[in-house]
Amino acid sequence: MADSRPNTGNDNSRDGSTAPPPNPSTPKASSSPQPFSLIQPSELQSKKQKRKVLRAFRSVFRAFPIITPACKFPTSPGLQTDSHISISGIRVTGTLFGYRKGKVSLSIQESPKCFPSLVIEFSLQTNVLQKELSAGMVRIALECEKRCGKEQVKLFDEPLWTMFCNGKKTGHGVKREATAEDLHVMELLKAVSMGAGVLPGNSETEGVDGELAYIRAFFDRVIGSKDCETLYMLSPDGNTGPDLCIFLVRM
């Protein structure tokens, strides 16, 4: 018996025609990456707030008359402060990460929840650094030359470094902007303050079995001068000395 149902042109089971176009109201999977929940470092914001508070205090005190005290309190030399002495011992979050057979990168953050303030890619491979760390204390020195006749930039803004690991020259370190993959790693490690492990890697880059190794810890950022800074990795137990020290020197 012949089928008496009207042919609407959408019966794909009989004539092999393609499926109708999707409904425009149907949501599609977005190919764009999800926005990151990392926050901007508060250093610039805190400086602006301090300036506003300082200006407010100045405007208040200008309204008071100037009074010269009849007596002066003695001052102790030990209590005098020097305004040009740098603040040392600033705690930051440092992360060394990279594929096992790829180059290791260093990320410095104000806190685990902030965007990186500095990202340096080393020419040293990740598996080599892991062997050095397993053997004991590791000293990484990053050296750059002073710019003659030009205004010096901040130490963290230097673009190229000569790298030494435990006294051996191991190539260079290059400062770069944080990539989408870097930010993805920082996003995954946002809840980790200290630790080491592996993360699923990018299969298109390192293959199906590719894993990204990382070491994250708190570092004491000691500012010796405008041409010298040191990052001391803090031990989780607090009993032993730092296993890793990174020296940034401009010579």
Backbone hydrogen bonds in HBPLUS format (Angstrom, degrees):
<---DONOR---> <-ACCEPTOR-->    atom                        ^
c    i                          cat <-CA-CA->   ^        H-A-AA   ^      H-
h    n   atom  resd res      DA  || num        DHA   H-A  angle D-A-AA Bond
n    s   type  num  typ     dist DA aas  dist angle  dist       angle   num
A0026-THR N   A0023-ASN O   2.87 MM   3  5.43 162.9  1.90 121.8 127.5     1
A0039-ILE N   A0113-LYS O   2.90 MM  74  6.24 165.3  1.93 151.8 155.4     2
A0115-PHE N   A0039-ILE O   2.82 MM  76  5.94 140.7  1.97 157.5 159.6     3
A0046-SER N   A0042-SER O   2.77 MM   4  5.78 158.3  1.82 149.0 154.6     4
A0047-LYS N   A0043-GLU O   3.08 MM   4  6.28 151.5  2.17 143.2 150.7     5
A0048-LYS N   A0044-LEU O   3.11 MM   4  6.39 156.3  2.17 147.7 153.3     6
A0049-GLN N   A0045-GLN O   3.02 MM   4  6.31 156.3  2.08 147.4 153.9     7
A0050-LYS N   A0046-SER O   2.90 MM   4  6.10 156.4  1.96 148.0 154.2     8
A0051-ARG N   A0047-LYS O   3.01 MM   4  6.23 154.2  2.08 145.7 152.5     9
A0052-LYS N   A0048-LYS O   3.05 MM   4  6.33 154.0  2.12 145.9 152.6    10
A0053-VAL N   A0049-GLN O   2.99 MM   4  6.28 160.3  2.03 150.5 155.4    11
A0054-LEU N   A0050-LYS O   2.88 MM   4  6.05 158.7  1.93 148.4 154.6    12
A0055-ARG N   A0051-ARG O   2.94 MM   4  6.11 158.9  1.98 148.1 153.4    13
A0056-ALA N   A0052-LYS O   3.01 MM   4  6.22 148.7  2.11 142.0 150.7    14
A0057-PHE N   A0053-VAL O   3.00 MM   4  6.29 157.4  2.05 151.1 156.2    15
A0058-ARG N   A0054-LEU O   3.00 MM   4  6.20 158.9  2.04 148.7 154.6    16
A0059-SER N   A0055-ARG O   3.03 MM   4  6.21 156.5  2.08 144.3 150.0    17
A0060-VAL N   A0056-ALA O   3.13 MM   4  6.37 143.8  2.26 141.2 150.7    18
A0061-PHE N   A0057-PHE O   2.95 MM   4  6.18 170.6  1.96 158.7 160.2    19
A0062-ARG N   A0058-ARG O   3.04 MM   4  6.09 141.2  2.19 144.7 153.8    20
A0063-ALA N   A0060-VAL O   3.14 MM   3  5.67 151.6  2.22 110.6 118.5    21
A0064-PHE N   A0061-PHE O   3.20 MM   3  5.43 154.6  2.26 105.4 112.5    22
A0079-LEU N   A0076-SER O   2.98 MM   3  5.41 151.6  2.06 112.3 120.7    23
A0080-GLN N   A0077-PRO O   3.30 MM   3  5.39 157.7  2.35 102.1 108.7    24
A0085-ILE N   A0082-ASP O   3.36 MM   3  5.79 167.0  2.38 112.1 116.0    25
A0090-ILE N   A0221-ARG O   3.12 MM 131  4.96 153.8  2.20 139.3 131.2    26
A0221-ARG N   A0090-ILE O   2.71 MM 131  4.96 172.2  1.72 145.6 148.1    27
A0092-VAL N   A0219-PHE O   2.89 MM 127  5.31 162.4  1.92 154.9 160.9    28
A0219-PHE N   A0092-VAL O   2.82 MM 127  5.31 166.2  1.84 152.3 155.1    29
A0093-THR N   A0109-GLN O   2.88 MM  16  5.05 173.0  1.89 152.9 154.4    30
A0109-GLN N   A0093-THR O   2.80 MM  16  5.05 162.7  1.83 153.3 158.8    31
A0094-GLY N   A0217-ALA O   2.98 MM 123  5.69 171.3  1.99 176.9 178.9    32
A0217-ALA N   A0094-GLY O   3.08 MM 123  5.69 158.7  2.13 159.9 166.6    33
A0095-THR N   A0107-SER O   2.90 MM  12  5.12 152.5  1.97 146.8 154.7    34
A0107-SER N   A0095-THR O   2.87 MM  12  5.12 155.1  1.93 145.6 153.9    35
A0096-LEU N   A0215-ILE O   2.88 MM 119  5.19 162.5  1.91 154.9 157.9    36
A0215-ILE N   A0096-LEU O   2.79 MM 119  5.19 142.4  1.93 148.4 159.8    37
A0097-PHE N   A0105-SER O   3.02 MM   8  5.48 156.3  2.08 147.6 155.2    38
A0105-SER N   A0097-PHE O   2.81 MM   8  5.48 162.4  1.84 158.4 163.9    39
A0098-GLY N   A0213-ALA O   3.03 MM 115  5.65 146.6  2.14 156.6 163.4    40
A0213-ALA N   A0098-GLY O   3.02 MM 115  5.65 143.2  2.16 149.1 143.9    41
A0102-GLY N   A0099-TYR O   2.87 MM   3  4.80 161.7  1.91 109.3 113.8    42
A0127-ASN N   A0100-ARG O   3.10 MM  27  5.11 140.3  2.26 148.6 141.8    43
A0126-THR N   A0102-GLY O   2.94 MM  24  6.11 153.2  2.01 169.1 171.5    44
A0104-VAL N   A0124-LEU O   3.02 MM  20  6.16 158.9  2.06 174.7 167.9    45
A0122-PHE N   A0104-VAL O   2.89 MM  18  5.60 161.3  1.92 163.4 169.3    46
A0106-LEU N   A0120-ILE O   2.78 MM  14  5.19 161.9  1.81 153.5 159.8    47
A0120-ILE N   A0106-LEU O   2.93 MM  14  5.19 156.1  1.99 146.0 153.7    48
A0108-ILE N   A0118-LEU O   2.88 MM  10  5.14 159.9  1.92 151.5 155.9    49
A0117-SER N   A0108-ILE O   2.72 MM   9  5.69 155.0  1.78 158.1 167.0    50
A0118-LEU N   A0108-ILE O   3.37 MM  10  5.14 145.9  2.50 139.5 140.2    51
A0114-CYS N   A0111-SER O   3.07 MM   3  5.46 172.4  2.07 122.7 123.9    52
A0176-ARG N   A0119-VAL O   3.05 MM  57  5.88 161.5  2.09 157.3 160.0    53
A0121-GLU N   A0174-VAL O   2.86 MM  53  5.25 167.5  1.87 147.8 146.1    54
A0174-VAL N   A0121-GLU O   2.95 MM  53  5.25 162.9  1.98 143.4 145.9    55
A0123-SER N   A0172-HIS O   3.01 MM  49  5.68 124.9  2.32 155.6 171.4    56
A0129-LEU N   A0125-GLN O   3.16 MM   4  6.51 158.2  2.21 150.8 156.3    57
A0130-GLN N   A0126-THR O   2.98 MM   4  6.25 152.7  2.06 150.2 158.2    58
A0131-LYS N   A0127-ASN O   3.16 MM   4  6.35 148.8  2.26 137.4 144.4    59
A0132-GLU N   A0128-VAL O   3.08 MM   4  6.40 154.8  2.14 146.5 153.4    60
A0133-LEU N   A0129-LEU O   2.93 MM   4  6.17 157.1  1.98 150.1 156.1    61
A0134-SER N   A0130-GLN O   2.97 MM   4  6.14 152.4  2.05 143.5 150.9    62
A0135-ALA N   A0131-LYS O   3.10 MM   4  6.27 132.2  2.34 138.5 150.2    63
A0135-ALA N   A0132-GLU O   3.23 MM   3  5.19 133.9  2.46  92.7 105.0    64
A0136-GLY N   A0133-LEU O   3.32 MM   3  5.43 141.1  2.49  98.1 107.8    65
A0138-VAL N   A0243-ASP O   2.92 MM 105  6.16 155.8  1.98 146.8 154.5    66
A0245-CYS N   A0138-VAL O   3.09 MM 107  6.49 150.7  2.17 155.1 164.3    67
A0166-ASN N   A0139-ARG O   2.73 MM  27  4.98 171.1  1.74 158.1 159.9    68
A0140-ILE N   A0245-CYS O   2.89 MM 105  6.20 173.0  1.90 166.1 168.5    69
A0247-PHE N   A0140-ILE O   2.77 MM 107  6.22 161.1  1.81 160.1 166.6    70
A0141-ALA N   A0164-PHE O   2.82 MM  23  5.01 162.1  1.85 146.8 153.1    71
A0164-PHE N   A0141-ALA O   2.87 MM  23  5.01 148.1  1.98 147.7 155.3    72
A0142-LEU N   A0247-PHE O   2.69 MM 105  5.91 165.1  1.72 165.8 170.9    73
A0249-VAL N   A0142-LEU O   2.87 MM 107  6.20 167.5  1.89 167.7 171.1    74
A0143-GLU N   A0162-THR O   2.91 MM  19  5.06 166.6  1.93 144.4 148.1    75
A0162-THR N   A0143-GLU O   2.70 MM  19  5.06 165.6  1.72 151.6 156.7    76
A0144-CYS N   A0249-VAL O   3.01 MM 105  6.51 142.0  2.16 151.8 162.9    77
A0251-MET N   A0144-CYS O   2.79 MM 107  6.20 157.5  1.84 168.9 169.0    78
A0157-ASP N   A0154-LYS O   2.92 MM   3  5.19 150.1  2.01 107.0 116.8    79
A0158-GLU N   A0155-LEU O   3.37 MM   3  5.65 170.7  2.38 110.3 112.0    80
A0175-LYS N   A0159-PRO O   3.02 MM  16  5.02 166.7  2.04 134.8 139.0    81
A0161-TRP N   A0173-GLY O   2.80 MM  12  4.84 145.1  1.92 154.0 158.7    82
A0173-GLY N   A0161-TRP O   2.90 MM  12  4.84 156.9  1.96 126.3 132.0    83
A0163-MET N   A0171-GLY O   2.99 MM   8  5.55 169.7  2.00 135.8 137.7    84
A0170-THR N   A0163-MET O   2.96 MM   7  5.67 161.6  2.00 137.4 143.5    85
A0165-CYS N   A0168-LYS O   2.78 MM   3  5.25 157.2  1.83 152.9 151.1    86
A0168-LYS N   A0165-CYS O   3.12 MM   3  5.25 167.1  2.14 111.0 114.0    87
A0183-LEU N   A0179-THR O   3.01 MM   4  6.33 163.5  2.04 153.7 157.0    88
A0184-HIS N   A0180-ALA O   2.93 MM   4  6.10 143.6  2.06 137.9 148.5    89
A0185-VAL N   A0181-GLU O   3.00 MM   4  6.28 152.8  2.08 147.3 153.3    90
A0186-MET N   A0182-ASP O   2.98 MM   4  6.33 160.3  2.02 151.0 156.4    91
A0187-GLU N   A0183-LEU O   2.84 MM   4  5.99 143.5  1.98 140.1 150.5    92
A0188-LEU N   A0184-HIS O   3.00 MM   4  6.27 153.9  2.07 145.6 151.7    93
A0189-LEU N   A0185-VAL O   3.01 MM   4  6.23 146.7  2.12 146.4 155.8    94
A0190-LYS N   A0187-GLU O   3.34 MM   3  5.12 164.0  2.37 102.7 104.4    95
A0192-VAL N   A0189-LEU O   2.97 MM   3  5.09 158.7  2.02 109.3 116.2    96
A0195-GLY N   A0216-ARG O   2.82 MM  21  5.30 159.2  1.86 148.9 145.7    97
A0216-ARG N   A0195-GLY O   2.76 MM  21  5.30 175.8  1.76 174.1 174.2    98
A0197-GLY N   A0214-TYR O   3.15 MM  17  5.66 155.5  2.21 148.3 151.8    99
A0214-TYR N   A0197-GLY O   2.95 MM  17  5.66 155.2  2.02 156.0 155.5   100
A0199-LEU N   A0212-LEU O   2.72 MM  13  5.05 146.3  1.83 137.9 149.5   101
A0212-LEU N   A0199-LEU O   2.90 MM  13  5.05 173.0  1.91 153.9 155.2   102
A0201-GLY N   A0210-GLY O   3.21 MM   9  5.23 139.6  2.38 146.3 137.8   103
A0205-THR N   A0202-ASN O   3.02 MM   3  5.46 141.9  2.17 108.9 119.4   104
A0206-GLU N   A0202-ASN O   2.95 MM   4  6.10 173.7  1.95 170.7 170.1   105
A0207-GLY N   A0203-SER O   2.93 MM   4  4.28 131.4  2.18 116.6 120.3   106
A0210-GLY N   A0207-GLY O   3.29 MM   3  5.31 164.1  2.31 105.1 108.5   107
A0234-LEU N   A0218-PHE O   2.84 MM  16  5.62 174.5  1.84 162.8 161.2   108
A0220-ASP N   A0232-TYR O   2.80 MM  12  5.04 156.2  1.86 141.9 146.2   109
A0232-TYR N   A0220-ASP O   3.01 MM  12  5.04 163.7  2.03 137.0 140.7   110
A0222-VAL N   A0230-THR O   2.83 MM   8  5.17 161.3  1.86 160.0 162.3   111
A0230-THR N   A0222-VAL O   2.92 MM   8  5.17 153.5  1.99 145.5 154.0   112
A0224-GLY N   A0228-CYS O   3.01 MM   4  5.38 137.8  2.19 137.7 149.0   113
A0225-SER N   A0228-CYS O   3.20 MM   3  5.13 164.9  2.22 142.1 141.5   114
A0228-CYS N   A0225-SER O   3.37 MM   3  5.13 171.5  2.38 101.2 103.3   115
A0250-ARG N   A0227-ASP O   2.88 MM  23  4.89 155.5  1.94 149.0 146.3   116
A0229-GLU N   A0248-LEU O   2.96 MM  19  5.23 158.6  2.00 151.0 157.0   117
A0248-LEU N   A0229-GLU O   2.88 MM  19  5.23 179.0  1.88 159.8 159.4   118
A0231-LEU N   A0246-ILE O   2.80 MM  15  5.02 160.9  1.83 150.5 156.9   119
A0246-ILE N   A0231-LEU O   2.94 MM  15  5.02 159.9  1.98 143.2 149.9   120
A0233-MET N   A0244-LEU O   3.02 MM  11  5.46 165.3  2.04 176.1 172.7   121
